[in-house]
Amino acid sequence: MRRLSMLCLWLLAALAVALLPRWADGGTLGLCSEVLLTLAVAQMWNLLAGYAGLVSMGHQAFVGVGAYLLFVLSDRFGLSPYWMVPLGGLGAALLAALVAPLMFRLREAYFSIGMWVLAEIVRLLVSKLPLLGGESGAPLQSVRLVDSDSFQQISFWIAAALGLLSVAGVWALMRAPFGLGLMAVRDNELAAASIGIRVGRNRLLAFVLSALGCGMAGAAYFMGTLFVSPDSAFDINWVVTAMFIVIIGGIGTLEGPLLGCAIYFGLREVFGSVLGLSGGWFLMAMGCVAVALMLLAPRGLWGLLQRRFGWQGLSVRRHPPAAEAVAAAPVLSPSPERSLS
């Protein structure tokens, strides 16, 4: 019944995504696209921080690289920007694979600072290249190759696909043996290595997949805005927003970013449109909300709901085998060659 319920929820989400452009206006589609792409970035950050134990402050580097690759490739080669979204993600994943040997030498806070420094280096390099528009940025000229009437609808469908796939993909990874090994590495690296888990490979794969998702989300977001600049593409607010969403929702859970994303955009509308807060006042209000929620619910709002109501949702928790199965399992005696005697 639980699996049937989850399947029905996914079908309803897909149906809503397919039908929304029929009745929603341009502003609503733009807001929904932003929500879904922000969800994708938050899920990718959660994959690395919540399940691999690597807190990154530089994932905006992958967002910006994905965006700039879409603009450069589509404009230079006269290709439709729709097909450049996956290539933007692949470029970000390649960057992650190249810098991983260096970044993985750092631990905890040093890894976070190292990723921030990496993002700033990439931003400065991009801003110095005239080919990429320099500090002023560049428009998306290849938009003339696509139908202007359906551009916003297709952009929304791409954003929806990335948002839904980020949730489904992380769920599938965590249900696979790779996910179990990754969580073991997060909890105790030494113990995981002692039972045969390849710590470096698991973290590398999570790092590359996280960059892949952020790169595609960045490419799709700036494709919708038709303009990209170093200050916006490599803005640290990408990571700050993802951290806010994941922490208040529940880090290390799939439902946490979903709940946190809804709360974040709801608060943004209330503080911005209703109360008229902007700039520093808006950031102060969001910071106060984050601190209050962390004090009241250290495991996030989803953790609080789980503890109080017993909700499971998209849980990836494993259950130990029954005692009868353990007792019936054959016991393998060690071979003479492996005997310590």
Protein Blocks (a to p, Z undefined) as FASTA:
>chain_A
ZZmmmmmmmmmmmmmmmmmmmmpcfklmmmmmmmmmmmmmmmmmmmmmmmnopacfklmm
mmmmmmmmmmmmmmmnopafklmmmmmmmmmmmmmmmmmmmmmmpghjlmmmmmmmmmmm
mmmmmmmpmknopjnopadfklmmpcfklmmmmmmmmmmmmmmmmmmmmmmmmmpmklmm
mmmmmmommlmmmnopafklmmmmmmmmmmmmmmmmmmmmmmmnopacfklmmgcklmmm
mmmmmmmnoghiaklmmmmmmmmmmmmmmmmmmnopahjlmmmmmmmmmmmmmmmmmnoj
klmmmmmnopnkjafbdcdddfklmmmpccddddfklpmZZ
